[in-house]
Amino acid sequence: MSGWIETMSNVQLLHPTTDIEPEYRAFIAEFIEQQEPEMFYRLPGDDFAEFVAQLHREARGEGLPDWAVPQNTLWAVRDARLVGVLKLRHRLTPALESRGGHIGYFVRPSARGRGIATRMLAMALDKARALGLTRVLLTCDIDNHASARVMVKNGGVRTTDSADPGTGLPLARYWIDLETR
Ligand SMILES: CC(C)(COP(=O)(O)OP(=O)(O)OC[C@H]1O[C@@H](n2cnc3c(N)ncnc32)[C@H](O)[C@@H]1OP(=O)(O)O)[C@@H](O)C(=O)NCCC(=O)NCCS
């Protein structure tokens, strides 16, 4: 167990910066190469500085469309390698209560199965608490067992399922209580 903690202690959850550009592009290339669903990653376009600036505007809630809420994008870096991306939304809307919740995350395919998502979520919960949230909602496809496990290992308790507004397929919803955790 102590080995796991030592291994994972070098994962950092960072705010976006432009110096990550080569790593970010390699990260995205891996998702494309592995034919992962496009919803898992976000293309930065040619102007990486503008992409990073846009992420910071979203975190501050500037220029958002009506349906959007302020959202931090956080990058998980381990040994100078970008291994995951996490989104932390500051509040829910009815749409996010059905699908998306407060927090979403993905880990690059070659880094999966090493506890990285579990550690990312644990660190994000501290950030959510710092935002003043007392509990957070997460959702996943009901057959996404790895993601569900990450939620449960971080104190997630499954509540009523919802339906994906796009596909109609059931989504599992998990609440994590930040006051008792
Ligand atoms: C889901 C995802 C983030 C997990 O990342 P990860 O870094 O591999 O996760 P971790 O290593 O922290 O933990 C995965 C847990 O799920 C378990 N797991 C993995 N595949 C599983 C499966 N098919 N069935 C059951 N459990 C599974 C692992 O054993 C581990 O649990 P354990 O520590 O008790 O053994 C990653 O697979 C991913 O990015 N998937 C695509 C994007 C996605 O689905 N994001 C979530 C959207 S809600």
The ligand as an ORCA input file, in Angstrom:
! r2SCAN-3c Opt
* xyz 0 1
  C     -12.077      5.518    -16.667
  C     -10.599      5.931    -16.658
  C     -10.517      7.423    -16.390
  C      -9.874      5.155    -15.546
  O      -8.530      5.638    -15.478
  P      -7.379      4.789    -14.754
  O      -6.259      5.712    -14.456
  O      -7.078      3.597    -15.536
  O      -8.122      4.381    -13.400
  P      -7.460      3.796    -12.078
  O      -6.225      3.040    -12.449
  O      -7.328      4.896    -11.088
  O      -8.584      2.836    -11.488
  C      -9.322      2.010    -12.320
  C     -10.085      1.047    -11.425
  O     -11.061      0.423    -12.244
  C     -10.806     -0.955    -12.266
  N     -11.166     -1.428    -13.577
  C     -10.542     -1.206    -14.747
  N     -11.204     -1.814    -15.739
  C     -12.270     -2.432    -15.155
  C     -13.321     -3.225    -15.637
  N     -13.434     -3.497    -16.936
  N     -14.234     -3.687    -14.750
  C     -14.134     -3.408    -13.434
  N     -13.158     -2.638    -12.915
  C     -12.246     -2.166    -13.772
  C      -9.336     -1.110    -11.950
  O      -9.046     -2.411    -11.489
  C      -9.176     -0.057    -10.881
  O      -9.723     -0.488     -9.651
  P      -8.805     -1.118     -8.470
  O      -7.794     -0.065     -8.106
  O      -9.758     -1.423     -7.374
  O      -8.131     -2.323     -9.047
  C      -9.918      5.594    -18.010
  O     -10.164      4.257    -18.336
  C     -10.377      6.477    -19.155
  O      -9.824      7.555    -19.375
  N     -11.401      6.013    -19.905
  C     -11.937      6.782    -21.000
  C     -12.630      8.056    -20.517
  C     -13.691      7.770    -19.508
  O     -14.392      6.784    -19.564
  N     -13.802      8.704    -18.571
  C     -14.798      8.655    -17.541
  C     -16.054      9.249    -18.066
  S     -17.304      9.168    -16.810
*
